[in-house]
Structures are given as C-alpha cells and as structure tokens.
Amino acid sequence: MSTVKVAVSMEEHYLQELDRLVQSRVYPNRSKAVQDAVADKLARLKKTRLLRECRKLNQAEERTGAETWLSSEEEWPAF
C-alpha cells in the first residue's frame, strides 16, 4: 500500500513522548509510531461501533427468533 506524506499538529508533550519511543527503539521513526497509533484507534472505533449496534438489538426478540428457527425443521441456508 502506498503512503502519503501529511503534516500533523500535536501538543508538544505528545511529541516528546513520541520521540522518547523512537529514541528507545520502540519505533523506528515518528511516522511508524503515528501510523500504528492511527491504525489502533481506527480498529477500536470499528469495534465500539459494532458493540453499539449490538446493544440496539432486543435480546428477547433475538432469543425468540433463534429458538423458533432452531425448533423448526428448516435446513441451514447454503452459502
């Protein structure tokens, strides 16, 4: 995948922490550290979105639907 150069503004104390991570060789450079941080945040947002959507489900309705389907003699759908 190709990379694109961007300018990012951040509070100085974050930059100092970032530089400490690079200096202690946790990350090879600032870019890699920021890429990992953004990827991690995006993954967490996707996960929390799924949780929010699941919370919208009515557990009683879902259970009744599952029990009804399981008690029927229907076959599993082909995929």
N, C-alpha and C positions, 0 to 999 in steps of 0.2 A: 504494500500500500504506500502511496506517495505521501510525503509530508509537506506541510505548508508553513512558512515562517509567519508568526504573528507577534505582535507586541502585547505584553500583558502588564498591567499596573497592579501592584500589590503593596500592602503595608510593609514597611521596612523590616519589622521583626520577623515576618514570614520569610522574607528574602534571606535574612541572616540564618534562620533555621535551615532553609534550603541549602545555603552554602555550606553549613556545617555537615549536612548529609552528604554533599558532594565531596567535601574535604575528607570525611571519614570513609569514603569509598562505598557508601550505601548505594549511591547512584553515580554513574559515570559523569553526568553533567546535569545542569539545570533543566535542560529540555526533557530528558528522560524522566526526571523526577516529576515535572509538571504533567507530562503525558500520562504517567502512572496515576497521579492524583485525579486527573480528569476522568480517566477510564474507570477508576474505582468509584468515583462519585456518580457517574452515569449508570454504572451497574447497580449501585444502591438505589438510585431513583427508580429504575425499572422494577426492582424487587419490591419497593414500597408501593409502587403503583399497583402491582399485582395483589398485594395484601389489601389495599384499599378496595379494589374491585371485588375481591373475595368476601370482604366484610359486608358488601351490599347484598349478598345472597341471603335468602331466607332459609335458615337451616332446616326448619320443619318442612318447608316445601321441597327442598332438595332431598331430604331423607325419604319423604313420602314418594317422590318420583323415583328414587333409586329402588326402594322396596317394591314398588309397583312393577317396575321394569324387571327386577330380579325374580319376582314371583311369576312373571309371565313365561310363556314357553318360547319367546322370541329368541332367535339366534343373535349372536354378536354381529354387528354390521361388518361387512367386508371393507377393508381399506386398501 
